[in-house]
Amino acid sequence: MEEDTMKPRYLLAGAAGIALLAACQTPPADDMTDETVVEETIEVETVMDAEEDVEVEAAVEAEMAEAAETVDDAMNVSDSVALAAALAMQPEEVQARYDARNPGATLEFFGIEPGMTVVEALPGRGWYSKILLPYLGPEGKLIGAHYPDEMWIRILPGADEERVAGILAQLEGWVETAEGWAGEKGAKVYDYKLTTLPEDKAEKADAALFIRALHNLNRTEEELGTYTATIAETYRILKPGGVVGVVQHRASEDTPDAWADGNAGYLKTSFVVDSFEAAGFVLEESSEINSNPADDAGEGDIVWRLAPSFATTEEGTPEREAIAKIGESDRMTLRFRKPE
């Protein structure tokens, strides 16, 4: 394309130079012959043809640029339609939480698109997985990234070995379960344990999502190193230019660090940003999509006091009614990128 574009320009420049040279060397009028007139006529026509070629080429380039923009717009519309369809197929009880969780706007903010390979931390029972699988489509891949086995007995209140064994058995069958959610037209499904990414999966993912998953990783950081190890592994699994999307219960920056360590469910935005930047990521943008100013949690509060857990109040009591009015937690929404 570049070679064809340059030819008319060179032709125009050459023809114009010939015409100028001819003008400078024009013989006296009485010495002009019919042959000279014919040559000058050819030179003028050559210049005019060259100008027309350039105009046509410019018009073609403009049309191609406009067509490319139209294709991009169409792809964006197509992605939006696919996401809307994935959201619409969820059951009513899931859609009832869209106002609090904003999955459509969140996935768009993270830049998730059909055909991507996406890692989802703590996929669990599939609240987000069931949206991602049909949206990513048959060309996409969803990789469930589960907590390490040794975390569970440390983060579940009152957990015993029998309960943990049940959870681990469910995780062993997660791929098969998720394939049932995906159906024939959904993304391909894989899984692994956070901090134990196989070597052959390095730099294969387009995006990694940590949606309300980081606080538990930090709860076992001191004993197991799970928080920093997970972020390091995330850097390794992502392609250069890959994205990390974080949605996390947010503690106010003026609350005590000892309280905002994840044990109450909350982390500070500054702590999360510092952690990912220390691992090599760049904070690209933050959003207030999932903010809730009514949740002014402070020392002594736990995130599980809020909907849908209501862990600290009894149903039908004034205390439960007051807590219910707050809604779900205030959440940071951050997009990081692995440098190219």
C-alpha positions, -999 to +999 in steps of 0.1 A: +000+000+000+028+024+009+046+017-024+014+024-044+007+056-024+042+070-031+042+064-069+017+093-077+036+116-054+069+108-071+051+112-105+037+145-096+070+158-083+088+146-115+062+160-138+062+194-121+100+195-123+100+188-160+074+215-166+094+240-146+126+231-165+108+235-198+095+269-188+130+281-179+143+269-212+115+281-235+130+291-269+120+324-286+085+325-301+098+324-336+118+292-330+088+272-315+076+243-335+046+221-335+067+193-318+075+216-289+038+225-284+029+188-284+056+180-258+044+208-235+008+196-238+019+160-228+038+175-198+007+194-186-016+163-190+010+142-171+008+167-142-030+167-143-031+129-143-007+127-114-028+152-094-059+131-101-040+099-090-031+116-057-067+128-051-081+093-058-055+077-035-063+102-007-100+094-012-094+057-010-073+061+022-100+082+038-126+056+029-105+028+044-099+048+076-136+054+079-143+018+072-119+007+099-136+030+124-169+015+114-156-020+120-142-010+154-176+006+163-194-026+151-171-048+172-177-026+202-215-028+196-212-066+191-192-070+224-218-049+242-246-070+228-228-102+239-223-088+274-259-077+277-270-112+266-248-129+292-262-106+319-298-112+308-296-150+309-288-150+347-315-159+371-336-133+389-318-136+422-285-129+405-298-099+385-313-085+417-278-077+429-267-060+397-274-025+412-248-033+439-223-053+420-225-036+385-210-066+366-216-051+331-199-018+338-172-035+358-162-059+330-163-031+305-141-009+327-116-038+329-117-042+291-128-078+291-138-089+256-150-121+239-122-145+230-099-135+258-082-158+283-093-146+317-081-157+352-108-154+379-096-156+415-119-174+439-146-183+413-165-203+439-201-210+430-197-190+398-215-157+404-191-140+379-181-172+361-216-177+349-215-143+333-180-146+319-184-180+303-210-171+277-196-137+272-160-149+265-176-174+240-161-205+224-129-188+215-123-176+251-108-194+281-118-190+318-092-201+343-105-205+378-077-196+403-086-212+437-071-203+471-043-227+482-056-256+502-038-246+534-057-212+535-092-226+541-089-238+576-073-204+585-100-181+570-132-200+577-146-193+612-150-225+632-137-246+603-126-282+610-108-307+588-141-323+577-155-290+564-123-281+547-122-316+531-156-310+517-145-276+502-114-292+486-135-320+471-158-293+455-128-275+441-115-308+426-147-310+406-149-273+397-138-276+361-165-302+354-191-280+372-180-249+353-182-267+320-218-274+328-223-236+332-205-229+300-226-252+277-216-257+241-211-221+233-192-209+264-155-205+270-132-234+276-125-240+313-093-246+333-082-241+369-052-240+392-043-230+427-031-195+433+007-194+440+011-227+421+008-217+385+023-243+361+054-231+342+038-237+308+010-213+315+033-182+320+023-152+299-008-168+285-036-148+301-051-115+288-066-105+322-068-115+358-097-106+380-097-103+418-132-096+427-136-094+465-108-119+468-077-101+480-086-096+517-085-133+525-051-136+508-038-109+531-053-126+561-028-154+557+001-133+544+020-133+576+019-171+580+018-183+544+029-154+523-002-159+501-008-122+492+025-113+478+030-147+462-003-144+444+005-110+430+039-122+418+022-152+401-003-130+385+024-109+369+039-142+356+007-155+341-002-123+322+009-115+288+029-082+284+002-055+283-022-078+303-048-064+328-055-069+364-090-060+376-096-055+413-129-050+431-123-050+468-141-039+500-126-005+508-114+008+541-111+045+546-075+057+545-078+072+580-087+039+596-060+019+616-038-003+595-042-031+620-079-031+614-077-027+576-056-059+571-083-080+556-095-098+587-125-076+588-129-079+550-115-044+542-083-032+527-071+003+520-068+015+484-033+028+490-022-007+503-035-025+473-020+000+448+014-001+466+013-039+465+007-042+428+031-014+419+058-031+439+053-062+418+058-043+386+022-034+376+011+001+366-021+016+380-039+026+348-072+039+362-096+037+391-134+039+391-162+046+415-185+021+398-188+000+429-186+027+456-212+030+484-207+061+506-233+047+530-208+020+541-186+041+565-171+010+582-146+016+609-127-002+636-149-029+651-170-034+619-168-064+597-179-065+561-200-096+567-224-075+588-238-062+555-259-078+528-260-105+518-244-121+549-260-101+577-237-120+601-242-097+631-280-091+632-311-112+635-338-112+608-368-090+617-349-068+642-345-030+640-307-036+638-311-058+607-334-032+592-308-005+598-280-026+583-300-035+553-305+002+544-267+005+540-267-020+511-235-039+501-200-027+509-181+003+496-156-011+470-126+002+452-124-007+415-089-006+401-073-015+367-036-023+366-016-032+336+016-053+331+040-032+310+046-042+274 
